[in-house]
Amino acid sequence: MHRVYFALVACLLAIPLSAQVLPQVRPGDGESGLRDMASATEARQWRAVGRLDTGVSFCSATLIAPDLVLTAAHCVYHPETHAPIDAENLTFLAGLRNGRAESIRQVRRTVVMPGYRHERGPELEMIGRDLALLELRQPISPATIPHIGAAETRVPDGAVTVVSYGEDRAAYASIEEGCEVLARQGSVRSLSCEVAQGTSGAPVLYVNQGRAQVIAVMSASGQADGEDISLAVMLDGQLETLMDQMNAAGPAATFTTFGGSTSFVSPSNDTRDGIGARFVRP
């Protein structure tokens, strides 16, 4: 294996709604590998992916069971005050396309990975824990929207697909197929995928013989050796940890951190403020 050493500068990808007008945009502005859904039929195939609105920001998120949504942990914190956002203020818009969602659900409660801290500071370790599981107040029937399951076993590194919302495309989802896994360190993968603010929480999908499985969640963008990259956190055994935390929280919980505050990685173009990270090529 070749070892790759670089200074990593990363920023998380949640975007404040106050800085983003949500227009009824017309698809067609995608660049590089990122493209808009070719048709309404294609969009329906990915309608389990939706936008998570917090009242002050939005992210991407995925329905992984009738009543469970997976996203990035930093998406459920206020982008400026860094305080946890009450579950009652979270809304999941499944299959949002040009302002219309296939299904809209409020969130009952939220759990994040143990040890995740939300505060300013470039910590790669926190990207590796940047996962949140949301329980919906009412399930979404599989007959209405089939969920996309998480991978039950570890899949080999290879080309992946990302479906997401983002800046300048907040009202419809875009897709990027054939992203490459560039390097890995612990549960974090650096990818060639094109990302923007709002992509946080988007599913990284392994597609095999027409079946898609969520294997990771988008967390941040960054630079390595002067090149733009994206950073995702692998699920591996972490989803089971989230499920255990939710079960332990009991039915009355509305927000649980299980480990206290949380760490954000702040935007920076100065590698002196970056993370000295060692990744291993797959």
Salt bridges, closest charged atoms under 4 A:
GLU42 OE2 - ARG35 NH2 2.71
ASP53 OD1 - ARG51 NE 2.73
GLU102 OE2 - ARG44 NH1 3.32
GLU123 OE1 - ARG117 NH2 2.47
GLU125 OE2 - ARG129 NH2 2.83
ASP130 OD2 - HIS74 ND1 2.66
GLU135 OE1 - ARG108 NE 3.95
GLU135 OE1 - ARG109 NE 2.42
ASP157 OD2 - ARG184 NE 3.81
ASP157 OD1 - ARG189 NE 3.54
GLU177 OE1 - ARG35 NH2 3.05
ASP236 OD1 - ARG154 NE 3.96
ASP270 OD2 - ARG272 NH2 2.48
